């Protein structure tokens, strides 16, 4: 049902394409699990987990998912196509604009936390600005779900945006995403990451 049009980007697990959903004649974004990872059962499970996490979230500042499937030779999910760019491709000089973006991101992250989900990889590449300047958070590939004992420990993350507890793979809570958002906001204001500056 999807005709790939052009490659939009890639990450650790897969490649994202702009695509046309033929049955509804609309443009979407399709994320495909990398062919190198298709034979790895753990990677397929992680990819499906990401789709299930996004499907639980319904917020105006979080990218929506439409469909997903995993079959021999192909794992994918289709999501909302955001016309715009990620924060790592933007420069900011107006502190009020930075505050507006930070507030939208904070509300979306707080909503995810209320749903029992930690993003765990908040960084400029994973926050998109659409063509109207509205925030859209994406890439829940490292997200974890809360259970009776909390969120537990898990690896992954991006240096410069994750707290020491996450680097040590200690038990995490909502503060890991808050730390990442604070680091990102500082970077928008100062023009450099507080932990990666020369």
N, CA and C of each residue as an Amber inpcrd file, in Angstrom:
protein
   594
   0.8200000  -1.2080000   0.0000000   0.0000000   0.0000000   0.0000000
   0.8560000   1.2610000   0.0000000   2.1720000   1.1220000   0.0640000
   3.0410000   2.3000000   0.1550000   4.0530000   2.3150000  -0.9840000
   4.1360000   3.4560000  -1.6570000   5.1440000   3.6430000  -2.7070000
   6.1910000   4.6180000  -2.1740000   7.4320000   4.1480000  -2.0140000
   8.4960000   4.9960000  -1.4910000   8.8590000   6.0590000  -2.5170000
   9.0310000   7.2990000  -2.0330000   9.3190000   8.4210000  -2.9240000
  10.7660000   8.8730000  -2.7810000  11.1780000   9.1700000  -1.5520000
  12.5550000   9.6210000  -1.3490000  12.9750000   9.3440000   0.0890000
  14.2580000   9.1960000   0.2630000  14.8330000   8.9420000   1.5850000
  14.8950000  10.2470000   2.3710000  14.4310000  10.2140000   3.6240000
  14.4430000  11.4090000   4.4720000  15.5760000  11.3900000   5.4850000
  15.9720000  10.2080000   5.9260000  17.0360000  10.1200000   6.9250000
  17.2040000   8.6920000   7.3920000  18.1880000   8.4910000   8.2530000
  18.4500000   7.1520000   8.7750000  18.9850000   7.2560000  10.1910000
  18.8600000   6.1480000  10.9340000  19.3470000   6.0850000  12.2990000
  19.9370000   4.7250000  12.5750000  20.0560000   4.4030000  13.8500000
  20.6850000   3.1570000  14.2320000  19.9010000   1.9270000  13.8140000
  18.5670000   2.0480000  13.7550000  17.7450000   0.8710000  13.4710000
  17.1940000   0.8250000  12.0540000  17.0480000   1.9660000  11.4180000
  16.4040000   1.9040000  10.1200000  16.5180000   3.1790000   9.3190000
  15.7490000   3.2010000   8.2270000  15.7390000   4.3150000   7.2860000
  14.3160000   4.8340000   7.1650000  14.1620000   6.1580000   7.0890000
  12.8470000   6.7770000   6.9490000  12.7120000   7.3480000   5.5420000
  11.5750000   7.0270000   4.9150000  11.2870000   7.4990000   3.5660000
  10.0010000   8.3110000   3.5610000   9.9370000   9.2900000   2.6760000
   8.6450000   9.8600000   2.3030000   7.9910000   8.8460000   1.3720000
   6.6950000   8.6100000   1.5770000   6.0000000   7.6050000   0.7630000
   4.5820000   8.0730000   0.4770000   3.9870000   7.4470000  -0.5250000
   2.5850000   7.6810000  -0.8470000   1.7880000   6.4580000  -0.4130000
   0.7870000   6.6710000   0.4610000  -0.1280000   5.5890000   0.8230000
  -1.1880000   5.5230000  -0.2670000  -1.1260000   4.4610000  -1.0640000
  -1.9330000   4.3850000  -2.2810000  -3.4220000   4.3240000  -1.9880000
  -3.8230000   3.5830000  -0.9510000  -5.2520000   3.4010000  -0.6920000
  -5.9440000   4.6950000  -0.2930000  -5.2170000   5.6150000   0.3400000
  -5.8140000   6.8760000   0.7830000  -5.2620000   8.0830000   0.0340000
  -4.3350000   7.8270000  -0.8910000  -3.7410000   8.8920000  -1.6890000
  -3.2170000  10.0360000  -0.8140000  -2.4110000   9.6720000   0.1870000
  -1.8210000  10.6900000   1.0600000  -0.3480000  10.3830000   1.2810000
   0.4200000  11.4360000   1.5150000   1.8400000  11.2650000   1.7980000
   2.0320000  10.9410000   3.2800000   2.9310000  10.0170000   3.5490000
   3.2520000   9.5960000   4.9070000   4.7730000   9.4300000   4.9930000
   5.2500000   9.1660000   6.1950000   6.6450000   8.7630000   6.3970000
   6.6420000   7.2850000   6.7510000   7.5270000   6.5340000   6.1390000
   7.6310000   5.0990000   6.4030000   9.0260000   4.8010000   6.9370000
   9.0670000   4.1680000   8.1010000  10.3430000   3.7530000   8.6840000
  10.5210000   2.2590000   8.4440000  11.6290000   1.8920000   7.8180000
  11.9450000   0.5070000   7.5150000  13.1000000   0.0400000   8.3880000
  12.9530000  -1.1290000   8.9910000  14.0570000  -1.7180000   9.7400000
  15.1770000  -2.0480000   8.7590000  16.3970000  -1.7130000   9.1460000
  17.5510000  -1.9600000   8.2860000  17.6280000  -3.4260000   7.8740000
  17.9020000  -3.7180000   6.6000000  18.0160000  -5.1090000   6.1470000
  19.0510000  -5.9070000   6.9380000  20.0870000  -5.2180000   7.4380000
  21.1220000  -5.9040000   8.2130000  20.6000000  -6.4050000   9.5510000
  19.4810000  -5.8270000  10.0310000  18.9400000  -6.1900000  11.3330000
  17.7310000  -7.1130000  11.2380000  17.2530000  -7.3620000  10.0180000
  16.0320000  -8.1530000   9.8550000  16.1600000  -9.5690000  10.4130000
  17.3610000 -10.1290000  10.3620000  17.5460000 -11.5020000  10.8240000
  17.7570000 -11.5870000  12.3270000  17.8540000 -10.4350000  12.9900000
  18.0810000 -10.3950000  14.4380000  16.7270000 -10.2790000  15.1380000
  16.3210000 -11.3430000  15.8270000  15.0010000 -11.3580000  16.4670000
  14.8580000 -10.2530000  17.4940000  15.9230000  -9.9810000  18.2510000
  15.8570000  -8.9290000  19.2750000  15.6400000  -7.5630000  18.6430000
  16.2710000  -7.3090000  17.5040000  16.1010000  -6.0270000  16.8160000
  14.6890000  -5.8970000  16.2500000  14.1410000  -6.9860000  15.7300000
  12.7680000  -6.9400000  15.2310000  11.7900000  -6.6510000  16.3590000
  12.0080000  -7.2880000  17.5090000  11.1430000  -7.0440000  18.6710000
  11.2380000  -5.5930000  19.1170000  12.4610000  -5.0400000  19.1340000
  12.6500000  -3.6420000  19.5270000  11.9510000  -2.6970000  18.5520000
  12.0180000  -3.0240000  17.2680000  11.3770000  -2.1920000  16.2490000
   9.8550000  -2.2140000  16.4240000   9.3010000  -3.3880000  16.6380000
   7.8600000  -3.5050000  16.8760000   7.4690000  -2.7890000  18.1610000
   8.3240000  -2.8680000  19.1710000   8.0630000  -2.1760000  20.4380000
   7.9330000  -0.6710000  20.2090000   8.8220000  -0.1100000  19.3710000
   8.7570000   1.3230000  19.0770000   7.4010000   1.6890000  18.4780000
   6.9270000   0.8880000  17.5310000   5.6260000   1.1650000  16.9030000
   4.5030000   1.0890000  17.9300000   4.5580000   0.1030000  18.8180000
   3.5120000  -0.0390000  19.8350000   3.5150000   1.1360000  20.8080000
   4.7140000   1.6250000  21.1540000   4.8100000   2.7740000  22.0650000
   4.1610000   4.0020000  21.4320000   4.5210000   4.3020000  20.1780000
   3.9680000   5.4840000  19.5070000   2.4520000   5.3770000  19.3900000
   1.9550000   4.1530000  19.1520000   0.5130000   3.9560000  18.9850000
  -0.2640000   4.2690000  20.2610000   0.4020000   4.2310000  21.4100000
  -0.2600000   4.5270000  22.6800000  -0.3870000   6.0280000  22.9370000
   0.3050000   6.8340000  22.1480000   0.3950000   8.2630000  22.4180000
  -0.4660000   9.0530000  21.4420000  -1.2910000   9.9290000  21.9760000
  -2.1680000  10.7770000  21.1560000  -2.0360000  12.2040000  21.6660000
  -1.0910000  12.9260000  21.0930000  -0.7950000  14.2860000  21.5490000
  -0.4340000  15.1330000  20.3310000  -0.8510000  16.3960000  20.3020000
  -0.5870000  17.2240000  19.1170000   0.8860000  17.4780000  18.8420000
   1.7650000  17.2430000  19.8190000   3.1970000  17.4690000  19.6280000
   3.9980000  16.1710000  19.5690000   3.3220000  15.0540000  19.2850000
   3.9930000  13.7660000  19.1010000   3.5410000  13.1900000  17.7630000
   4.4820000  12.7510000  16.9600000   4.1710000  12.2050000  15.6350000
   3.2230000  11.0130000  15.7710000   2.1840000  10.9680000  14.9460000
   1.1900000   9.8860000  14.9820000   1.6160000   8.7330000  14.0870000
   1.2570000   7.5240000  14.4990000   1.5190000   6.3330000  13.6950000
   0.2110000   5.8610000  13.0650000   0.2850000   5.3410000  11.8300000
  -0.9070000   4.8990000  11.1060000  -1.0050000   3.3860000  10.9980000
   0.1020000   2.7210000  10.7210000   0.0670000   1.2690000  10.5530000
   1.4640000   0.7100000  10.7540000   1.5350000  -0.5980000  10.9890000
   2.8180000  -1.2660000  11.1770000   2.6780000  -2.7280000  10.7870000
   3.7800000  -3.3290000  10.3500000   3.7850000  -4.7540000  10.0140000
   5.2160000  -5.2580000  10.0530000   5.3550000  -6.5090000  10.4140000
   6.6610000  -7.1630000  10.4110000   6.4680000  -8.5440000   9.8220000
   7.0850000  -8.7800000   8.6790000   6.9610000 -10.0620000   7.9900000
   8.3260000 -10.4160000   7.4110000   8.5270000 -11.6510000   6.9670000
   9.8340000 -12.0170000   6.4030000  10.2530000 -11.0570000   5.2880000
  11.4260000 -10.4890000   5.4480000  11.9570000  -9.5810000   4.4340000
  11.6170000  -8.1270000   4.6150000  10.7290000  -7.7880000   5.5850000
  10.3340000  -6.3800000   5.7370000   9.6670000  -6.1240000   7.0770000
  10.1850000  -5.1620000   7.7950000   9.5150000  -4.6190000   8.9860000
   9.4000000  -3.1170000   8.7860000   8.2030000  -2.5780000   8.9930000
   8.0190000  -1.1520000   8.7690000   6.9020000  -0.6240000   9.6600000
   6.8780000   0.6880000   9.8140000   5.6570000   1.3480000  10.2680000
   5.5180000   2.6730000   9.5340000   4.2730000   3.0540000   9.3100000
   3.9510000   4.2900000   8.6030000   3.4450000   5.3150000   9.6050000
   3.8860000   6.5380000   9.4610000   3.5230000   7.5840000  10.4110000
   3.2820000   8.8930000   9.6720000   2.8320000   9.8570000  10.4380000
   2.5730000  11.2010000   9.9360000   3.8360000  11.7810000   9.3050000
   3.6950000  12.3620000   8.1310000   4.8070000  13.0390000   7.4730000
   4.8400000  14.4880000   7.9420000   5.9440000  14.8860000   8.5400000
   6.0870000  16.2600000   9.0330000   6.8550000  17.0710000   8.0000000
   6.2010000  18.0840000   7.4570000   6.8540000  18.9970000   6.5190000
   7.5790000  20.0500000   7.3480000   8.8860000  19.9460000   7.4240000
   9.6710000  20.8650000   8.2280000  11.0720000  20.3280000   8.3930000
  11.6800000  20.6080000   9.5550000  13.0450000  20.1220000   9.7930000
  13.2540000  19.9140000  11.2810000  14.2980000  19.1570000  11.6140000
  14.6070000  18.8900000  13.0160000  15.3700000  20.0730000  13.6140000
  15.4170000  20.1270000  14.9400000  16.0440000  21.2660000  15.6150000
  17.5340000  21.3730000  15.3170000  18.1720000  20.2490000  14.9790000
  19.6050000  20.3330000  14.6820000  19.8690000  21.0640000  13.3750000
  18.8240000  21.3150000  12.5990000  18.9750000  22.0780000  11.3660000
  18.5010000  23.5130000  11.5020000  18.3000000  23.9700000  12.7450000
  17.7630000  25.3190000  12.9940000  18.7450000  26.1510000  13.8090000
  18.6650000  27.4550000  13.6270000  19.3930000  28.4060000  14.4770000
  18.3710000  29.3570000  15.0740000  18.5640000  29.6990000  16.3400000
  17.5990000  30.5280000  17.0570000  18.2970000  31.7470000  17.6520000
  17.6040000  32.8770000  17.5960000  18.1160000  34.0950000  18.2130000
  17.0820000  34.7280000  19.1410000  15.8310000  34.3190000  19.0100000
  14.7490000  34.9030000  19.8060000  14.4700000  34.0130000  21.0160000
  14.7420000  34.4800000  22.2290000  14.5180000  33.6410000  23.4130000
  13.0560000  33.2730000  23.6170000  12.1340000  34.1160000  23.1520000
  10.7130000  33.7960000  23.2820000  10.3380000  32.6170000  22.3780000
  10.9570000  32.5600000  21.2000000  10.7300000  31.4270000  20.2990000
  11.2780000  30.1460000  20.9160000  12.4480000  30.2340000  21.5170000
  13.0410000  29.0740000  22.1860000  12.1460000  28.6120000  23.3280000
  11.6170000  29.5580000  24.1030000  10.7260000  29.2080000  25.2140000
   9.4550000  28.5390000  24.7000000   8.9190000  29.0270000  23.5820000
   7.7040000  28.4330000  23.0030000   7.9600000  26.9880000  22.5760000
   9.0900000  26.7680000  21.9180000   9.4480000  25.4120000  21.4800000
   9.6720000  24.5040000  22.6870000  10.4050000  25.0080000  23.6750000
  10.6710000  24.2210000  24.8760000   9.4020000  23.8560000  25.6240000
   8.4490000  24.7800000  25.6810000   7.1950000  24.5170000  26.3790000
   6.3830000  23.4410000  25.6610000   6.3110000  23.5200000  24.3360000
   5.5840000  22.4900000  23.5870000   6.2230000  21.1160000  23.7950000
   7.5500000  21.0610000  23.7290000   8.2470000  19.7890000  23.9320000
   8.0210000  19.2720000  25.3420000   8.0720000  20.1670000  26.3340000
   7.8770000  19.7590000  27.7310000   6.4790000  19.1960000  27.9530000
   5.4720000  19.8150000  27.3420000   4.1000000  19.3090000  27.4890000
   3.9500000  17.9200000  26.8680000   4.5830000  17.7170000  25.7040000
   4.5040000  16.4090000  25.0530000   5.2130000  15.3470000  25.8840000
   6.3720000  15.6840000  26.4180000   7.1290000  14.7280000  27.2310000
   6.3740000  14.4200000  28.5190000   5.7890000  15.4370000  29.1430000
   5.0080000  15.2190000  30.3690000   3.8110000  14.3110000  30.0820000
   3.1800000  14.4790000  28.9240000   2.0730000  13.6030000  28.5330000
   2.5470000  12.1570000  28.4010000   3.6840000  11.9630000  27.7250000
   4.2320000  10.6060000  27.5850000   4.5120000  10.0010000  28.9540000
   5.0280000  10.7990000  29.8740000   5.2940000  10.3010000  31.2260000
   3.9990000   9.8860000  31.9180000   2.9340000  10.6690000  31.7240000
   1.6480000  10.2920000  32.3240000   1.1190000   8.9800000  31.7340000
   1.5400000   8.6830000  30.5060000   1.1600000   7.4130000  29.8770000
   2.1090000   6.2810000  30.2610000   3.0750000   6.5680000  31.1390000
   4.0090000   5.5440000  31.5850000   5.1390000   5.2720000  30.6170000
   5.5270000   6.2800000  29.8210000   6.5580000   6.0860000  28.7960000
   7.6920000   7.0900000  28.9960000   8.9240000   6.5780000  29.0470000
  10.1260000   7.4060000  28.9970000  10.6710000   7.3830000  27.5760000
  10.9730000   8.5370000  27.0270000  11.5270000   8.5910000  25.6730000
  12.9780000   8.1230000  25.6630000  13.8060000   8.6540000  26.5380000
  15.2070000   8.2970000  26.7610000  16.1730000   8.6980000  25.6460000
  15.7030000   9.4450000  24.6530000  16.6350000   9.9250000  23.6280000
  16.1820000  11.2700000  23.0760000  15.8070000  12.1680000  23.9980000
  15.4580000  13.5330000  23.6000000  16.7330000  14.2450000  23.1660000
  16.7440000  14.7090000  21.9220000  17.8920000  15.4360000  21.3600000
  17.3950000  16.2170000  20.1520000  18.2040000  17.1420000  19.6220000
  17.7160000  17.9830000  18.5210000  17.2120000  17.2010000  17.3150000
  17.8600000  16.0870000  16.9660000  17.4540000  15.3210000  15.7930000
  16.0740000  14.6910000  15.9490000  15.6270000  14.5080000  17.1950000
  14.3510000  13.8290000  17.4410000  13.2060000  14.7950000  17.7560000
  13.4520000  16.0800000  17.5900000  12.3900000  17.0800000  17.7450000
  12.2710000  17.8440000  16.4290000  11.1210000  17.7000000  15.8010000
  10.8780000  18.3190000  14.5030000  10.0480000  19.5820000  14.6760000
  10.2730000  20.5400000  13.7920000   9.4170000  21.7210000  13.6930000
   8.7160000  21.6450000  12.3530000   7.3690000  21.6200000  12.3780000
   6.6670000  21.5650000  11.0980000   6.6690000  22.9370000  10.4360000
   6.0270000  23.0350000   9.2830000   6.1010000  24.2840000   8.5190000
   5.3550000  25.4400000   9.1730000   4.6200000  25.1730000  10.2660000
   3.9690000  26.2460000  11.0270000   4.7220000  26.5380000  12.3230000
   5.8630000  25.8670000  12.5230000   6.6690000  26.0980000  13.7030000
   6.2340000  25.3080000  14.9260000   5.3650000  24.2970000  14.7410000
   4.9040000  23.4830000  15.8660000   5.8320000  22.2930000  16.0780000
   6.0660000  21.9690000  17.3450000   6.9520000  20.8690000  17.7180000
   6.2840000  19.5170000  17.4750000   7.0640000  18.5610000  16.9630000
   6.6300000  17.1750000  16.8150000   7.7750000  16.2840000  17.3020000
   7.5460000  15.5550000  18.3810000   8.5780000  14.6540000  18.9090000
   8.4660000  13.3130000  18.1990000   9.6220000  12.7580000  17.8330000
   9.6540000  11.5050000  17.0950000  10.7140000  10.5760000  17.6590000
  10.8730000   9.4190000  17.0500000  11.8940000   8.4090000  17.3650000
  11.8120000   7.9220000  18.8100000  10.8930000   6.9920000  19.0370000
  10.7310000   6.3680000  20.3480000  11.4160000   4.9980000  20.3830000
  12.4900000   4.8440000  19.6010000  13.1840000   3.5730000  19.5120000
  13.8230000   3.1060000  20.8010000  14.1400000   4.0350000  21.7090000
  14.7520000   3.6630000  22.9920000  13.7770000   3.7840000  24.1570000
  12.5220000   4.0490000  23.8530000  11.5380000   4.2870000  24.9150000
  11.3640000   3.0500000  25.7910000  11.0880000   3.2990000  27.0790000
  10.7840000   2.2210000  28.0150000   9.4350000   2.4950000  28.6590000
   8.7600000   1.4120000  29.0580000   7.4500000   1.4970000  29.6840000
   7.5690000   1.2210000  31.1720000   6.7860000   1.9240000  31.9490000
   6.7790000   1.7060000  33.3930000   5.9990000   0.4390000  33.7270000
   6.4590000  -0.2710000  34.7620000   5.6880000  -1.3820000  35.3220000
   5.5420000  -1.1430000  36.8180000   5.1870000  -2.1600000  37.5610000
   4.9380000  -1.9880000  38.9930000   6.1670000  -1.5040000  39.7480000
   7.3560000  -1.8190000  39.2390000   8.5880000  -1.4300000  39.9180000
   9.1940000  -0.1490000  39.3670000   8.5160000   0.5040000  38.4290000
   9.0460000   1.7210000  37.8210000   9.5170000   1.4340000  36.4050000
  10.4790000   2.2460000  35.9160000  10.9460000   2.1140000  34.5430000
  12.1160000   1.1480000  34.4120000  12.8630000   0.9350000  35.5040000
  14.0130000   0.0500000  35.4400000  15.1780000   0.6940000  34.7220000
  16.2200000  -0.1090000  34.4870000  17.4260000   0.3840000  33.8280000
  17.4590000  -0.1150000  32.3950000  18.0150000   0.6770000  31.5090000
  18.1710000   0.2730000  30.1220000  19.2940000   1.0790000  29.5030000
  19.9800000   0.4880000  28.5310000  21.0840000   1.1760000  27.8770000
  20.6000000   2.1330000  26.8110000  21.5530000   2.7060000  26.0960000
  21.2220000   3.6060000  25.0070000  21.1840000   5.0510000  25.4410000
  20.9170000   5.9170000  24.4920000  20.9060000   7.3470000  24.7480000
  21.9680000   8.0360000  23.9140000  22.0630000   9.3530000  24.0630000
  23.0150000  10.1470000  23.2960000  23.8340000  11.0220000  24.2360000
  25.1520000  10.8860000  24.1440000  26.0520000  11.6840000  24.9800000
  25.7550000  13.1690000  24.7580000  25.7380000  13.9130000  25.8250000
  25.4280000  15.3350000  25.7610000  23.9990000  15.6350000  26.1640000
  23.1360000  14.5910000  26.1290000  21.7320000  14.7990000  26.4710000
  21.2380000  13.8130000  27.5230000  22.0820000  12.9110000  27.9780000
  21.6100000  11.9580000  28.9800000  22.3550000  12.1470000  30.2940000
  21.6390000  11.9660000  31.4190000  22.2630000  12.1510000  32.7270000
  23.2060000  10.9990000  33.0510000  24.0120000  11.2070000  34.0880000
  24.9880000  10.2080000  34.4970000  24.3290000   8.8750000  34.8330000
  23.1310000   8.9270000  35.4380000  22.4310000   7.6880000  35.7940000
  22.1350000   6.8370000  34.5600000  21.8110000   7.5050000  33.4640000
  21.5220000   6.7710000  32.2350000  22.7930000   6.1730000  31.6590000
  23.9060000   6.9200000  31.7300000  25.1870000   6.3910000  31.2580000
  25.5850000   5.1500000  32.0600000  25.2800000   5.1650000  33.3450000
  25.6340000   4.0370000  34.2110000  24.6120000   2.9040000  34.1510000
  23.5480000   3.1080000  33.3850000  22.4580000   2.1380000  33.2590000
  21.8250000   1.8320000  34.6160000  21.6870000   2.8960000  35.4180000
  20.9780000   2.7730000  36.6840000  19.4840000   2.9450000  36.4460000
  18.6960000   2.6570000  37.4660000  17.2470000   2.8340000  37.3270000
  16.9130000   4.2830000  37.0060000  16.0080000   4.4610000  36.0720000
  15.6760000   5.7890000  35.5760000  14.2630000   6.1800000  35.9630000
  14.0050000   7.4800000  35.9220000  12.6500000   7.9840000  36.0610000
  12.4910000   9.1570000  35.1100000  11.4240000   9.9140000  35.2720000
  11.1050000  10.9810000  34.3160000  12.1970000  12.0430000  34.2370000
  13.0480000  12.1140000  35.2540000  14.0810000  13.1530000  35.2610000
  15.0980000  12.9810000  34.1380000  15.2380000  11.7610000  33.5900000
  16.2070000  11.5980000  32.4920000  15.7540000  12.3780000  31.2570000
  14.4490000  12.3750000  30.9550000  13.9390000  13.1600000  29.8290000
  13.9780000  14.6530000  30.1360000  13.7090000  15.0070000  31.3960000
  13.7640000  16.4110000  31.7850000  15.1870000  16.9500000  31.6530000
  16.1670000  16.1370000  32.0360000  17.5830000  16.5180000  31.9000000
  17.9120000  16.7580000  30.4250000  17.4700000  15.8340000  29.5790000
  17.7580000  15.9550000  28.1490000  17.1340000  17.2190000  27.5680000
  15.8940000  17.5060000  27.9570000  15.2310000  18.7030000  27.4440000
  15.9320000  19.9670000  27.9310000  16.4040000  19.9600000  29.1800000
  17.1480000  21.1140000  29.7010000  18.4430000  21.3130000  28.9210000
  19.1420000  20.2340000  28.6150000  20.3840000  20.3290000  27.8370000
  20.1030000  20.8830000  26.4460000  19.0240000  20.4110000  25.8410000
  18.6490000  20.8570000  24.5050000  18.2740000  22.3380000  24.5090000
  17.5160000  22.7540000  25.5200000  17.1000000  24.1600000  25.6020000
  18.2970000  25.0690000  25.7980000  19.2390000  24.6480000  26.6520000
  20.4750000  25.4110000  26.8390000  21.2020000  25.5630000  25.5040000
  21.2600000  24.4680000  24.7390000  21.9580000  24.4950000  23.4550000
  21.2960000  25.4700000  22.4870000  19.9610000  25.5290000  22.4880000
  19.2800000  26.4840000  21.6140000  19.6020000  27.9200000  22.0190000
  19.7110000  28.1600000  23.3330000  19.9900000  29.5080000  23.8230000
  21.4450000  29.9240000  23.6180000  22.3670000  28.9980000  23.9370000
  23.7910000  29.3380000  23.9410000  24.4960000  29.0200000  22.6290000
  23.8610000  28.1920000  21.7960000  24.4930000  27.8330000  20.5490000
  25.4700000  26.6870000  20.6480000  25.5940000  26.0760000  21.8320000
  26.4660000  24.9220000  22.0050000  25.9480000  24.0550000  23.1450000
  26.2060000  22.7730000  23.0510000  25.7910000  21.8470000  24.0830000
  26.6060000  22.0880000  25.3540000  25.9620000  22.1130000  26.5420000
  26.7120000  22.4260000  27.7680000  27.7600000  21.3830000  28.1190000
  27.6320000  20.1650000  27.5940000  28.5570000  19.0870000  27.9640000
  29.5130000  18.7140000  26.8440000  29.2830000  19.2500000  25.6490000
  30.1460000  18.9200000  24.5130000  30.9070000  20.1280000  24.0060000
  30.7570000  21.2550000  24.6770000  31.4310000  22.4820000  24.2200000
  32.9470000  22.3270000  24.3580000  33.7210000  22.8810000  23.4140000
  35.1990000  22.7670000  23.4800000  35.7650000  23.5410000  24.6690000
